[in-house]
Amino acid sequence: MVKILVLYDGKAGHLTQAMGAANLIRTRSPQPVSITTCIAKPRVKLFNRLTRLLVTLLPRPLLPLIKIFYSGNIASEPADLVISFGGNSVALNVALKRYWHSSNIAIGNRYGLACKFFDAAITMAGETANPHSVASHIALCKTDPHRAAKLGREFTTTQPAQKPIWSLLIGGNGSGYQYQNSDWQKLAEALVTLSHTHGVQWLITNSRRSGCASETTLKQALTDAVCLQTYFSGEGNLGDIEAIMAASERVFCTEDSLSMLTEAVALAKPVVTLRPETVYRKRVHSTAVEYMAGQGLITSMAIADLAEYRPQAHPVLKSYEAHLDEIYDQLARLIQPITNRRISTFADSAVAVV
């Protein structure tokens, strides 16, 4: 049994990518795999740089001291492989690797930590000078297509529709995307137009980032004839995104959330991404969106043009699953999970931890 520990800082987007890597290994490994998640939040984020320095300097017996810098129920049971995403948990990732003699994976920025501290470092484009680098080209996500398909069937059974269903996932300001009231108004008008033009009903869900203005505008414009169901965070009802997407023939989503976008792409459905008038894309986000569009995995549109949307066949050059296969092949060359060697636990140490 290969034991995987997933570390994350409580942010949903960080969890989805770390769990995506863990599930990637679980579904393709010839050995049985168990996955445990652990929330590890820095007590004081200002100490992150100090923590990252300490994990490179402390002798192995003192590494449990790193736990002092984190709140949460830090795992003491050793794992064969530690996976994390982001700067808030990367130091703990290295500390556990060194102390347990485990393998480890960092996703995204290593925040100045040398590549020698990681068995694999996953980034979009890869690092040519890093022998432990893995180029993913796409973001990872925790979506399980088989589970999602089951949820979609259950959804359509309990809420049967008389028309084809299209779904819309709405995010909000972030990653360089800035929404104005005019964007929400154009979006609402386009949804009504597309419903009438193509004879479809919408399933709509948003996020806490969407804001009250978007909900108010959409509620005023969308009728029961246009929408089969809406799930608004302001009403405390977010819905099951996987079920909503799986129940739909086509998935539309705002382009600001790479996690949300990737979850849609993972279901191998036609995906249309929507951007507001004001966009100052961050480099990594922009690269990911442009790459997926180039591969035929998404169709990227401005909200202002949505009313003119016409379904068209877009050949997919490389499927999301094919990308996952390539990522796993790279990981398999770098990581040899330890299954027979006894690994020390934090409990073995005489150093007091909190």
Secondary structure, 3 states (H helix, E strand, C coil): CEEEEEEECCCHHHHHHHHHHHHHHHHHCCCCEEEEEEECEECCHHHHHHHHHHHHHCCHHHHHHHHHHEECCCCCCCCCEEEEECCCCHHHHHHHHHHHCCEEEEECCCCCCCHHHCCEEEECCCCCCCCCEEECCCCCCCCCHHHHHHHHHHHHHHCCCCCCEEEEEECCCECCEECCHHHHHHHHHHHHHHHHHHCCEEEEEECCCCCHHHHHHHHHHCCCCCEEEEECHHHCCCCCHHHHHHCCCEEEEECCCHHHHHHHHCCCCCEEEEECCEECCCHHHHHHHHHHHHCCCCEEEEHHHHHHCCCCCCCCCCCHHHHHHHHHHHHHHHCCCCCCCCCCCHHHCCCCCC
